[in-house]
């Protein structure tokens, strides 16, 4: 494993920096958060830069590069604006990789070019009021009818649903089965008849809207089945492994930004006649924060290497998700304490990251469930 940044990777990172300088300077990030403005308008530019198709094969308009390079870019985007890294995560993790691993040739031909070019994204419609961490408790039904299926049920906390070009819906196709068996995945166009949505207000992640979705006998043809019938759980497993790897990379970037914010604050702020950076207890707090970031970076890079080399990595994906999300949450608390009232101000970058970070220890699978998955793979 060689994690040194290559010349080609550095050129991509430099291009990302120029894009962020132009489109997402700090004041624009704050404005979007305050205005609850999602970054959908950035997708065409991200597509034109090749970022959305970085790991997609050339035949679909992608660059055919490796996951390590993608992980570097996800980290860099999130260091400047978490929502910029996060929307790349959702395009790649929920849409691109799900279709590459499980889509039929026709599904890939229809949807992949749009994802790569930044003409749309997909929303993963898994969570229900009784099915979140327990994905096997999904109650949404897919009823067989002439020519296809009728989807009936309700989903909640679905990111991007209203603006997505399609929903990836988990539904029970075999009512005789329980738990992980008897589930299937369907690609449901957003404009399908019978879909109703209600926006859900949240504490943080203002640039990532969440929706309550009603599915009232939504018809989809047989060709909408994603993967094999009654094998939806394996589709979800691969999708969530990629999305957790992406989440870990963006948490890492956001954690690094907190260290930089704290260093700047300690240098500028004076108390008791000297700079805060001269107080050993605060200097050591910063040192501890950076050590934790660097430890997380190795875990994230190792996972990216496993994906890039085609090795099994579901346990490592869970580990990286837990470590990175808990690192970010811990550092957001440290940063708030170090900034004190300055961090608690409504226009502070620290308070935005602090609010946003609270989601990631339970989003995309609670860390408690991740620990259980890890223990199972260790034979316990």
MOBELNOR-V256423 format. One record per residue. N is the residue number from 1. PHI is phi in whole degrees, 0 to 359 (999 if undefined). OMEGA is omega in radians with two decimals (NA if undefined). Layout:
{{N;PHI;OMEGA} {N;PHI;OMEGA}}
This chain:
{{1;999;3.09} {2;235;-3.07} {3;261;3.07} {4;296;-3.12} {5;284;-3.12} {6;283;3.09} {7;299;3.14} {8;294;3.09} {9;295;3.13} {10;296;3.09} {11;298;3.09} {12;295;3.12} {13;296;3.09} {14;296;3.10} {15;295;3.09} {16;296;3.12} {17;299;3.13} {18;295;3.10} {19;298;-3.14} {20;293;3.09} {21;300;-3.07} {22;279;-2.98} {23;261;-3.06} {24;225;2.97} {25;295;-3.04} {26;308;-3.10} {27;293;3.11} {28;287;3.08} {29;299;3.13} {30;295;-3.14} {31;297;-3.13} {32;296;3.12} {33;297;-3.13} {34;295;-3.11} {35;271;-3.09} {36;55;-3.08} {37;260;3.12} {38;291;-3.08} {39;269;-3.11} {40;299;-3.13} {41;292;3.13} {42;276;-3.03} {43;301;3.12} {44;301;3.11} {45;293;3.10} {46;296;3.07} {47;293;-3.13} {48;297;3.10} {49;285;-3.13} {50;92;-3.05} {51;291;-3.09} {52;291;3.13} {53;252;-3.06} {54;305;-3.09} {55;258;3.12} {56;279;3.08} {57;299;-3.12} {58;300;-3.10} {59;299;3.12} {60;256;3.12} {61;90;-3.12} {62;273;-3.12} {63;261;3.10} {64;65;3.14} {65;268;-3.00} {66;260;-3.10} {67;290;3.10} {68;298;3.12} {69;296;3.09} {70;299;-3.13} {71;298;3.09} {72;298;-3.11} {73;289;3.08} {74;301;3.11} {75;298;-3.09} {76;294;3.11} {77;301;-3.07} {78;290;3.10} {79;296;-3.13} {80;266;-3.13} {81;203;-3.04} {82;306;-3.05} {83;294;3.09} {84;290;3.06} {85;292;-3.07} {86;294;-3.12} {87;290;3.01} {88;297;3.11} {89;305;-3.04} {90;286;3.06} {91;296;-3.06} {92;283;-3.03} {93;288;-3.08} {94;281;-3.05} {95;263;-2.99} {96;303;-3.05} {97;291;3.10} {98;298;3.14} {99;288;3.12} {100;297;-3.09} {101;272;-2.98} {102;230;-3.06} {103;284;3.03} {104;285;3.09} {105;305;3.13} {106;294;3.11} {107;297;3.13} {108;297;-3.13} {109;295;-3.11} {110;284;-2.93} {111;255;-3.02} {112;299;3.13} {113;301;3.13} {114;293;3.12} {115;295;-3.09} {116;297;-3.09} {117;276;-3.14} {118;77;3.13} {119;269;3.11} {120;172;3.08} {121;216;3.13} {122;242;3.12} {123;248;3.10} {124;275;-3.11} {125;259;-3.11} {126;250;-2.96} {127;294;3.03} {128;230;-3.12} {129;299;3.13} {130;247;-3.09} {131;220;3.06} {132;231;3.03} {133;299;3.10} {134;268;-3.09} {135;298;3.13} {136;288;-3.13} {137;269;3.14} {138;304;-3.14} {139;250;3.08} {140;304;-3.06} {141;254;2.95} {142;243;-3.05} {143;260;-3.14} {144;291;3.08} {145;222;3.13} {146;301;3.08} {147;88;-3.13} {148;168;-3.02} {149;220;2.95} {150;250;3.13} {151;263;-3.07} {152;220;3.12} {153;161;-3.08} {154;217;3.08} {155;240;-3.08} {156;218;-3.13} {157;58;-3.12} {158;262;-3.11} {159;291;3.01} {160;68;-2.96} {161;304;-3.03} {162;290;-3.11} {163;261;-3.12} {164;290;3.05} {165;280;3.09} {166;202;3.04} {167;255;2.99} {168;262;-2.95} {169;259;3.01} {170;271;-3.10} {171;218;3.14} {172;274;-3.14} {173;258;3.07} {174;233;-3.08} {175;292;3.13} {176;282;-3.10} {177;264;3.10} {178;231;3.11} {179;68;-3.06} {180;285;-3.14} {181;274;3.06} {182;80;3.07} {183;260;3.06} {184;224;3.11} {185;248;-3.13} {186;229;3.00} {187;266;-3.05} {188;243;3.10} {189;304;-3.11} {190;302;-3.07} {191;271;3.10} {192;297;3.14} {193;294;3.07} {194;100;3.11} {195;263;3.06} {196;233;-3.08} {197;226;3.06} {198;227;3.13} {199;291;-3.13} {200;245;3.10} {201;292;-3.09} {202;226;3.10} {203;285;-3.06} {204;217;-3.08} {205;50;-3.06} {206;296;-3.13} {207;270;3.09} {208;232;-3.06} {209;294;3.13} {210;241;-2.97} {211;224;2.91} {212;267;-3.03} {213;239;2.99} {214;256;3.10} {215;246;-3.05} {216;251;-3.12} {217;52;3.12} {218;281;-3.12} {219;275;2.97} {220;226;3.13} {221;286;3.13} {222;304;-3.09} {223;292;3.14} {224;281;3.12} {225;298;-3.13} {226;256;-3.04} {227;82;-3.08} {228;270;3.08} {229;298;3.13} {230;65;3.14} {231;241;-3.08} {232;295;-3.10} {233;294;3.10} {234;289;3.05} {235;298;3.12} {236;299;-3.12} {237;301;-3.14} {238;289;3.12} {239;300;-3.08} {240;289;3.07} {241;297;3.12} {242;292;-3.11} {243;292;3.10} {244;290;3.05} {245;298;3.12} {246;293;3.12} {247;300;-3.14} {248;298;-3.13} {249;295;-3.13} {250;286;3.03} {251;299;3.10} {252;299;-3.14} {253;299;3.14} {254;294;3.10} {255;296;3.11} {256;296;3.12} {257;296;3.11} {258;295;3.10} {259;300;-3.13} {260;295;3.10} {261;298;-3.12} {262;291;3.11} {263;298;3.13} {264;299;-3.13} {265;296;-3.13} {266;296;3.12} {267;288;-3.05} {268;273;-3.02} {269;276;3.12} {270;241;3.05} {271;216;3.12} {272;56;3.03} {273;82;3.11} {274;209;-3.13} {275;295;3.09} {276;300;-3.13} {277;292;3.13} {278;269;3.13} {279;272;-3.04} {280;300;-3.09} {281;299;3.13} {282;281;3.07} {283;300;-3.14} {284;291;3.08} {285;298;3.11} {286;296;3.12} {287;300;3.11} {288;297;3.13} {289;297;-3.12} {290;292;3.10} {291;299;3.14} {292;292;3.08} {293;298;-3.11} {294;295;3.07} {295;298;3.12} {296;296;-3.12} {297;301;3.12} {298;295;3.11} {299;296;3.14} {300;295;3.13} {301;295;3.13} {302;298;3.10} {303;298;3.13} {304;300;3.11} {305;295;3.11} {306;298;3.12} {307;295;-3.10} {308;296;-3.12} {309;262;3.03} {310;72;-3.12} {311;262;3.08} {312;301;-3.05} {313;206;-3.12} {314;295;3.10} {315;294;-3.13} {316;295;3.09} {317;295;3.09} {318;296;3.14} {319;299;-3.12} {320;296;3.13} {321;298;-3.14} {322;297;-3.05} {323;297;-3.08} {324;291;-3.13} {325;293;3.13} {326;285;3.02} {327;297;-3.13} {328;297;-3.12} {329;295;3.13} {330;294;-3.12} {331;290;3.09} {332;293;3.05} {333;292;3.10} {334;299;-3.10} {335;296;3.11} {336;296;3.13} {337;295;-3.13} {338;291;3.14} {339;278;-3.13} {340;55;-3.05} {341;300;3.13} {342;297;3.10} {343;281;-3.09} {344;276;3.13} {345;296;-3.04} {346;297;-3.12} {347;263;-3.11} {348;279;3.03} {349;294;-3.11} {350;297;-3.11} {351;294;3.11} {352;294;3.14} {353;294;3.12} {354;300;3.10} {355;295;-3.08} {356;295;-3.03} {357;298;-3.07} {358;296;-3.11} {359;288;-2.79} {360;283;3.07} {361;278;3.03} {362;234;3.05} {363;291;-3.13} {364;57;3.11} {365;103;-3.09} {366;301;3.14} {367;294;3.05} {368;294;3.10} {369;294;3.11} {370;299;3.13} {371;296;3.10} {372;292;3.09} {373;298;3.12} {374;298;-3.13} {375;298;3.12} {376;298;-3.13} {377;287;3.02} {378;270;3.08} {379;90;-3.11} {380;260;NA}}
